Amino acid sequence: SRDRGAAATSLGNIAAGALDKHLPFLLDQIRDSSPYKYTLLRSLKQLIDRAPREQLHSRVGDILPLLHSSIREQGGLGVYNIVAECLGKLISVDPEAVLPMVESELHGETNVRIACVAALKAALSEPSLGDGLILKKSLVEALSMFGSSEELEVKRSLVLLLNNVVHNNPHLIVEELPALLPELYLETPVHLERIRKVD
């Protein structure tokens, strides 16, 4: 596990230094659904972290379809998390291209919704987005799912997103709180059926 992590970081750093040469190879390897897909996605995240933004901007169109297809696959929690982090970073690089895709999947399957909510949460921490106003529409749309989502993991991801916004960017949702808070309060009673007992 440690060796794979080091390899992922190294490959991502190498690819970031020569996008035109190494990015196509990395994307092809991820598409091939190799047993190392998670490790390769970690390399892609490292590349997105390290590559010059102006160069990366021109390659968002190559990366985005791959991430889109990856969140639709049954790849496990680790894959969803790493894809969400990649999407969050790419939102800061080219929000006009990435946010519409994230918004379109907010009403998809459970794991897809969780990944998209996590991507918005990750984007909130990107300094290049400044006051984050470009995220407002997407955030409001995501948080509006709270009352209609039955899945506990989706609700959990939405609570984490709301907590992040309230603490760090409250100006983005202050006008929406009258609608959001009643839905949140409905979750405060103890639901005995949700308590897991371990022997």
Secondary structure, DSSP 8 states (H G I E B T S, - for coil): -HHHHHHHHHHHHHHHH-HHHHHHHHHHHHHTT-TTHHHHHHHHHHHHHHS-HHHHHTTHHHHHHHHHHHHHS---HHHHHHHHHHHHHHHHH-HHHHHHHHHHTTTS-HHHHHHHHHHHHHHTT-GGGTT-GGGHHHHHHHHTTTTT---HHHHHHHHHHHHHHHHH-GGGTGGGHHHHHHHHHTT-S--GGG-----
